[in-house]
Amino acid sequence: MGTRTNHTLWAAWLLLTIGLGTALAWLMLTGSDKTLFMPGPLSPGHHQLGDNCGVCHSDALGGGEVLQEACVECHGEDRKKPFDSHPRTKFTDPRNADRLEQINALQCVTCHLEHRPEITRKNGVTLPRDVCFHCHSDIAEDRPSHAGMAFTSCTDAGCHNFHNNRALYTDFLVKHLHEPDLLEPAQLPAREFAAVLEELMDYPADRYPVEPLDADMADAPAGTAVEATLLDDWATTAHARSGVNCSACHLLSRETNAQPLWTDYPDTENCGDCHDLEVKRFQRGKHGMRLAAGLPPMTPGEAQLPMHADATHSQLTCNSCHTPHRYDSRHAAVEACLDCHDDTHSRAYTDSPHHLLWQREQRGELPAGSGVSCASCHMPRIKYDVNDWVSRIMVDHNQSADLSPNSKMIRPACLHCHGLAFSIDALADPDQIERNFRGPPGVHVDSMEMAERDLERAREETDAGEESSSNP
């Protein structure tokens, strides 16, 4: 009896194991929801994508090459532009082959492992802080100014960023030596979208010639109820002044052989018909990355920063910030941000010198671009290559691009108004950031002085070499 019972239990256990294994295999290979297999929480930069594992794990049976492809798909462009100080080519150079024995810098997951919150530090880095030692152990020989510095300090604020080091490398520091704290004029560059429309091949100029429209010229289909206030709002916008009619946003299909479908609620895809670059950049950042992954829009309730409770369920799309029909960029630059964000830095903005400048600009007391909004720093105006022959100043809607490390904000944002030394110190002061830059920085970083000393040493060595060559 006992033997028969044991056989029955073993058979039941075997069938259960086979059943569970089959179910798990089916879920892994064909199921849409694979969160069951998630080994741990995602990093702060990717936590919004937890509902769609396939964004990174596009092949259930793929290995490291699949993950690497996913990283490059999302971040590859940002590694090329702006200049990547540690590009792949640096490590495929045979002269640096020995470096790969210390750390495989060809794979993103070497430094950025997901699902490991216990070892994940700022910027999603999962390697120890002294990892720079593996390649730069002799740095003091090349740069005496670095003698005695701990390798755990390489990425301190005002020093080095692994990928984007453009605002902190020595030549750039030297170029900006002795700049005043506040530049003259302190002003943002003007946006250039309207000025280059005729050169943008993707802009549907054939359907919407650049010419001013008024409310009587609205082309909403006959029988469509349109409130007069909406028409009045539209008629005051840059859209109406540039020939963008109702159908430009409200028609879902514009294919030659398809019947256009009218929608009362245009979405991000409709905006992309004209603002393709802005939409693509938006979907690279935390606000829009869920849309790029085929997920419902992000909501403030899913954020890891403090948000206003009444904004918890608001969906983040183009229309969330650019109110429909008015598309007021001034509202999008300040009020739209503060309607959701409730952290200390955001709350301090309205009492900051930046906000005072913004108010004065809106009252006409200062020229356009003199005010500093939330978007001025977190969605800065950058010069972007639209194609091989056209560049334009645009608002970078990827609000994550200069967020962390925050020294990435120096070139696209801070240097429009402030000197480099002041910018480095301000961004290195966490209390100053909390106060939203009310008052001078309470931290000083020696980067500029170190660069100046390196410059003086180089001059002395050059002079000594010239003197010895002239006196053999």
N, C-alpha and C positions, 0 to 999 in steps of 0.2 A: 504493500500500500504506500509506504514511504517513497519507494523508488518511482512508482507511477506518479505520485504527486510532484516529485522533483522534476520528472520529465515534462509534466504539464506546465510547471512554472517556467522551466527553461524555454519551452516552446512559446509560451505567452510572452516572455521577455524578448525572445528573438523576433517574434512578429511585431511587438511594440517597437523595438529598435529599428527594424526594417521600415515600419510605417512612418516613424518619426524622421528617419533619414531621408525617406522618399519625399515627405512633405517639405523638409528643409531644402532639399535639392530643388524641388519644384519652385519654392519661393525664391531661391537664389537665382535660378535660371530664367524663370518666366514671370514671377510675381512683380508687381509694381512697387509694393511697399517692402523695402528691405531693412527698415529701421530695427527689426528684430536682431540683426547681426551687428549692430553698432556696438563696438567694444567700450566706448566711453564718450563723454561729451565732446562736441566740436569746439575748436578754438573760437575766441570772440570774433575773429574776422570772418568766420564761416558758419556761425551758429544758425543763421537764418536758413541755411540749406539742408538742415537736418531732415526735412520731409522728403528729400529727393537724393538718395545716395548715388543715383546714377549720374549726377553731375560730375563726380570725380571717378566713380567706379563704373565707367561706361561698359565694361566687359566683365561679367561675373567671374570669368576664369583668367582675366588678365592680371599681370603682375606689376612690377615697378614701372614698366614702360607705359602702361595705361595711365597710372597716376601722373607720371611726368608729362604726358601729352595733355592731361587735364589741367595741370598747372600752367603750362605754356599757353594753352588755349585762352585762359582768363588773364594771365599776367605777363604773357610774352611781350606784348606791345609796350607795357609800362617798364619792361626791363631794357628795351631798346631806346625808347624815348621817354624820359630823358636818358642821358648817357649812363649806362651801367658800369660802375667802376670795377666790377668783378664779372665780366661777361664770360660766356662759355668758351669763347676763343682763347681766353687767357689760360684755361686749364687743358685745352687740347693742344696747345703749343708744346712740342717735345721738350723744350727747355724747362718746362714746369711739370714734367711727368712725375717727378719725385713728390710733388705736392699732393697728388692724388693718393699716394700711399698713406698720407696722414689724414686726409679728409676728402671724400668724394664730392667735390663741389659741382660735379656735373648733374647731380640729382637734387631736385628741390627738397625731397623728403629727408635728405641728410640733415638738414637744419630745421625743417618745418614738418614735424610729425603731427598728425591729427589724432584725436581721441586719447591724448596723454596729458590731461590737465595738471597732473602732479608735477610735471617737468616743463610745462609750457610757460614761457615768460612773455614779456611785452613783444608785440609784433609777431607772435606765433612762433618764436624761436624756441627750440627744444634742446639745443646744445648748451653746455656750460658757458659762462661768461668769458672764460679765458681761452676760448677756442681759437682766437687770433694767434695765439702762441705757436700753433703748428706751422704756420707759414712765415711769421714775422718775428721769430725769436732773436734775430740779429738787428732789429730795427734801430737800436741805439747806436750801432756802428754807422748807419747811413744818416741818422738824424740825432745828433748829440742832444738835442732839446728833449728827446724822449727818454733819456737815460734815467733809470730808477722808477719809471712809471709802471704800475701794475697792469697786467694784460686784462684784468677785469674792468679797466677803466676806458678801454678803447672806444666803446660805444656810448660813453657819457655824453650828455647834451653838449653840443658845440664841438664835438670831436668827429668821429668817423661813423658813416653809415655804410653797410656792406654793399648795397646795390647803388643807391643814388647818393653820391658824395660830391655833387657838383658845387654846392655852396660852401664846402668846407676844405677843399683841397688847397694846397699852399699857394699856387699861382693865383687862384681866385681871391684868397685872403689878402695877398699882397696888392692885388689890383684895387682893393677897396680899403686900403689902410688910411687912417686919419679922416674918415668921413664923419660929418656931423651926425648927431643923433637923429635929427629931422632934416630931410632933404628939401630942396626947393627947386621946382614946385613939388609938393606932396600930392600926387594925383594919379589916379588909375588910368590906364590906356583906354581909349574909346573902342567899343565893340564895332566889328566891321562886317557883320552879316549882310546888311542891306547894301553895303558898298560893293560887294563882290558877287551879288546874285547872278549877274549875267555870265560870270565865269564858273559857276557851279553847275556841272553837267547833270547832277541828280535833281536839281530844283525844277519843278514842273512849270517852267515859264511859258510853255506853249498853252497850258490850260489857264494859267493865272498870270497874265502879263503884269509887269510892275507899273501900276497906275492907280491913282487914288479912287476909292469908292465911297459912296455915302449910303445911308440907310435905305434909300429908295432903290438902290441897285442890288440889294440882297437877292440871292438866287435860290432861296429855299423853295422846294416844290410847292405847286399850287395845292391848297388844302392843308398845308402844314401850319399848325398854330404856333406863331412866334410872338412872344410878348414884346411889346414896344420897348420896354426897358432893356431887353437883351439886344435889340437892334441898335439902340442908342449907345449901349456899352461897346458893342463891336465897332460902331462907326467912329469911336474916338481912339481906336487902337492902331498900332503899327501894322497889324494885319490889314485893316481897311485901307490905310494909306499906301500899302504895298500891293494892293490888288488881290488879297487873299479873301475869297468870298466864302459864304456858308458851306457850299459843296466841298471846298477844299478840306474841311475837317469832318463833315458829316456824311460823306459818301464812303462806304466801306470798300466798294470795288470800282476800280477805274479801268479795268481791262476792256479792250476794244470790243470783244465779242461777248461780254457779260453785261447783264442788266445791273446797273449801279443800285446798291441798297442803301437807303437812308437810315442813319441811326441818330437817335437823340443824345446818345452818350458816347462820343468819340473816345478812343482809348490811346494808349501810348503808341500803338502801331500807326494810328492815323497821324500823330504828331511827327513820326519818323519819316513820313512822305516828304516833308520839307526840312525837318530838323534832324536828319539822320545821325549826324555826328553827335549832337547833343544827347539824343536818345541812347546811342551806343555808350557814351561816356557815363550817362546816368545808370545804365544797367551794369556798369563795372563797379559801382560803389555800393555801400551798404543799403542805401535807400531803394535801389532798383535791381539788385542782384537776384532777387527771387523771381522777378519777371523774366530775366534772361534764362533762368533755370526751368521755366515753364510752370512755376508755382504761383499761387495767388499773391497779390502785392503784400509787401511788408506793412506791418502796423506798429505804431508806437508801443503797443502792449507786448510785442516780441523783442523790444530793444533791451539792452543790458544797462543803458544809462537811465537816470530818472526822467520820467516823462509826466506830463499833466494827465491826471486821471480821466478827464473828459475827452482826451484825444486817443484813448486806449485802442479803440476799434477803427480809427480812421485809416483808410488805405492810402499808401504812398504811391501816387502816380503823378504824371505831369500836372493834372488838374488839381492835385492836392495843394500845390504851392502857387501855380499860375491859375487863379480863379477863372473859370470858364467865361468866355466872351470878352472880359476886360483884359485878361492875360497881363495883369499889372506886375511888371518886373520889380517895382519898388516894394510891393506887398510881399512878393516872393523872397526878397532879399533880407527882410527882417521879421515882419509879423508872422509869416508862414513858419519860420523857424521857431519863434518863441511861443507859438500856439501849441507846439508839441514838447520841445525841450524844456526840462525843469531842473537841470543840474546847476550847481553853484556858478560855474563860468557863464552860463546863458543868462541866469537871473541878474548877474552883475553887469551885463552889457548896457542896460538902459541908464546906468549911472556912470558910464565910462566916457573918457574923452572921445573915443571913437564914435559913440552914439551922438554926442553933442555935434560933432562934425557932420554926421549924417542928417541930423535935424536941420542944421544950417543950410546944407545943400538943398534939402527939400523945400525950404522957404525961399530959395533963390539968393541967399546971402553969399554962397560960395559957388564956384563954377562946377559943372558936371564932373564927377569923378573925384571930388575932394572929400566927400563923405566916406565913412567906413562902416559898411553894413556887416552882418554875419557872413553874407556871401562873398564880400570883398576878400576875406581871408580863407574861408572854407570852400568856396567855389570860385577861385580867383580867375581873373582874365589872363589867358595865356595865348601865345602865338602858336597856332597849330597848323600843321601841314595838311590841308584838305586833300591835295593830290600832288603830283610831281611838279606842278607849275603854279599852284595857288596856295598861299598861306593867309590866315586871317586871325585877328584877335577874337577869341570866343570865351564865353563863360564855361569853365570846365565843370560839367555837371556830375563828375565823379568826385563826390565830396570826401571820399576816402583817400584820394591820390596824395594829398599833402597832410594827412592827419597823423600818421605815425610811421617813422619817427617825425616829430613835429618840426625838426630842422629842414625837412623837405619843403616847408612852407616859406622858407627864406627867399628863394629866388622868385617864385611866381607871385608872392603876396607882399611880404615885408619890405622888400627892396624898392617897391614903388614909392615908399614914403620915408623909410628909415635907413640909416647907415648900417653896414654889415655888423660892426662890433656891437652896436645897440641891439640889433635883431637877435644875435646869438645869445647875448646875456638875458634878454627878455624871455626867450623861449626856453632857457635853461632854468628859469626860476619858477618852480611849481606854484608858489604862493601868488606870484604875479599873474599866472595863468588863471588861478582861481578867482582873483579879483578883476579879471578881464582887463588887465594892463592899466589899472588906475595907479599912477605914480611910477617912479623910475624903478628899474630892475634892482633887486636886492642880492643878485648873484653876479659874479664876474668870472668869465672864462678866459683863459690865457691864450686862446688860439691865435689871436691877431699878433700878440707880442712874440709868440713862438715863431710865427711866420716871418715877422720882421727880423728876428735874430737870425733865422735861417738865411734870409736875404743878405744880411750884413756879412755872414760867414762866407757866403758864395762870392760876394764882391771882394772880400779880403783874399780868398783863395785865388780868384782871377787876377787880382792885382799882383799877388805874390808870384804867380806863374808868369805874368808878363814881365815882371822885374827880373826874374831869374833867366828868362829867355833873352832879355836884352843885355844881361851881364853874364855871359858864359864863363 
